[in-house]
């Protein structure tokens, strides 16, 4: 099954309407995105909890890394640079952190609050190589802005 981003955005908008608790919002987004597409094997958030440090937040899938510093891995790169990380082959990414050995590709998006402050990253892992494209990145960025920057 392939995600219909228009339907997903409408569903998430309805479920998160009026909610401002970041953890509740993260849990809802992680759940809905995870179950929207067979490519998405691990879907979740890493929250900024200290300078240059993130800890695991709400997620769907197997266990994840508990702590990720900004200087390590794909999630760290997204947090450090503020740029979407679209990684077709995680084994070719310098410093990749293998939280799950089955992961082949990854999409990580920075998440900001309404003031523009970085509150974390949204991480999607796939067991398929080259599972994500620019369409996924753009559509998910729109959803994250709708939910967290309102």
C-alpha positions as CSV (number, residue, x, y, z in Angstrom):
1,X,0.0,0.0,0.0
2,X,1.3,3.4,-1.0
3,X,0.4,6.5,1.1
4,X,-2.1,9.0,-0.2
5,X,-0.7,12.2,1.3
6,X,-3.8,14.3,0.8
7,X,-5.9,11.8,2.8
8,X,-3.2,11.5,5.4
9,X,-2.9,15.2,5.9
10,X,-6.7,15.5,6.3
11,X,-6.8,12.7,8.8
12,X,-3.9,14.1,10.9
13,X,-5.5,17.6,10.7
14,X,-8.8,16.2,12.1
15,X,-7.0,14.2,14.8
16,X,-4.8,17.0,16.0
17,X,-7.2,19.9,15.8
18,X,-7.1,22.0,19.0
19,X,-4.2,20.0,20.6
20,X,-1.0,21.8,21.6
21,X,0.8,19.1,23.6
22,X,3.9,18.3,21.6
23,X,4.2,14.7,22.8
24,X,0.5,14.0,22.0
25,X,1.0,15.5,18.6
26,X,4.1,13.4,18.0
27,X,2.4,10.2,19.0
28,X,-0.5,10.9,16.7
29,X,1.7,11.8,13.7
30,X,4.0,8.8,14.2
31,X,1.1,6.4,14.4
32,X,-0.8,7.7,11.4
33,X,2.2,8.0,9.2
34,X,3.6,4.6,10.2
35,X,0.4,2.8,9.2
36,X,-0.1,4.8,6.0
37,X,2.5,3.0,3.9
38,X,4.1,-0.5,3.8
39,X,7.5,1.2,3.1
40,X,7.6,2.7,6.6
41,X,9.2,0.2,8.9
42,X,10.1,2.5,11.8
43,X,8.5,5.9,12.2
44,X,9.1,8.3,15.1
45,X,10.5,11.4,16.7
46,X,13.7,12.3,18.4
47,X,13.1,15.3,20.7
48,X,15.7,17.9,21.5
49,X,16.2,17.5,25.3
50,X,19.5,19.3,25.8
51,X,21.9,21.4,23.7
52,X,23.1,19.2,20.8
53,X,21.2,16.1,22.1
54,X,18.1,14.3,21.3
55,X,16.2,11.5,23.0
56,X,13.7,9.1,21.6
57,X,10.1,10.3,21.5
58,X,6.9,8.7,20.4
59,X,7.4,6.1,17.7
60,X,6.0,3.1,16.0
61,X,8.0,0.0,15.1
62,X,10.8,-1.9,16.9
63,X,13.1,-0.4,19.4
64,X,15.0,2.7,18.5
65,X,18.2,4.4,19.7
66,X,17.5,6.1,23.0
67,X,19.9,9.0,22.6
68,X,21.3,10.7,19.5
69,X,23.8,13.5,19.7
70,X,23.6,16.1,16.9
71,X,27.1,15.1,15.6
72,X,26.0,11.5,14.9
73,X,24.0,9.7,12.2
74,X,21.3,10.8,9.8
75,X,19.0,12.2,12.6
76,X,21.9,14.2,14.0
77,X,22.7,15.6,10.5
78,X,19.1,16.7,10.1
79,X,19.1,18.4,13.5
80,X,22.6,20.0,13.0
81,X,22.0,21.3,9.5
82,X,18.2,22.0,9.7
83,X,17.9,20.2,6.3
84,X,15.9,17.2,5.3
85,X,18.1,14.0,5.0
86,X,16.9,11.7,2.2
87,X,19.2,8.7,2.3
88,X,18.7,6.0,-0.3
89,X,21.4,3.7,1.2
90,X,22.2,4.1,4.9
91,X,25.3,2.0,4.6
92,X,26.8,4.8,2.4
93,X,26.0,7.5,4.9
94,X,29.1,8.5,6.9
95,X,28.5,8.0,10.6
96,X,25.2,6.2,10.2
97,X,23.9,4.8,13.5
98,X,22.4,1.3,13.0
99,X,19.6,1.3,15.5
100,X,18.1,-1.6,13.5
101,X,20.3,-3.8,11.3
102,X,17.4,-4.3,8.8
103,X,17.2,-0.6,7.9
104,X,18.3,0.1,4.3
105,X,17.0,3.7,3.6
106,X,16.0,6.7,5.7
107,X,14.1,10.0,5.6
108,X,14.6,12.5,8.4
109,X,12.9,15.8,8.6
110,X,13.7,18.6,11.1
111,X,10.7,19.6,13.2
112,X,10.1,23.2,14.4
113,X,7.6,24.8,16.7
114,X,5.6,28.0,16.0
115,X,8.5,30.2,17.1
116,X,10.9,28.4,14.6
117,X,12.8,26.6,17.3
118,X,14.0,23.1,16.5
119,X,12.1,20.7,18.8
120,X,13.3,17.5,17.2
121,X,13.4,15.4,14.0
122,X,10.9,13.0,12.4
123,X,12.6,9.8,11.3
124,X,11.3,7.2,9.0
125,X,13.3,4.0,8.3
126,X,12.6,1.5,5.6
127,X,13.9,-2.1,5.1
128,X,13.8,-1.3,1.4
129,X,16.7,0.4,-0.4
130,X,15.9,3.8,-1.9
131,X,12.4,3.8,-0.5
132,X,11.8,7.5,-0.3
133,X,11.7,10.4,-2.8
134,X,11.3,14.2,-2.9
135,X,7.5,13.7,-3.0
136,X,7.6,12.0,0.4
137,X,9.9,14.7,1.8
138,X,7.8,17.6,0.6
139,X,4.4,16.1,1.7
140,X,5.7,15.2,5.1
141,X,7.3,18.6,5.6
142,X,3.8,20.1,4.9
143,X,2.2,17.8,7.5
144,X,4.8,18.6,10.1
145,X,4.4,22.4,9.5
146,X,0.6,22.1,9.8
147,X,0.8,20.2,13.1
148,X,3.8,21.8,14.9
149,X,4.0,25.3,13.5
150,X,0.4,26.4,14.0
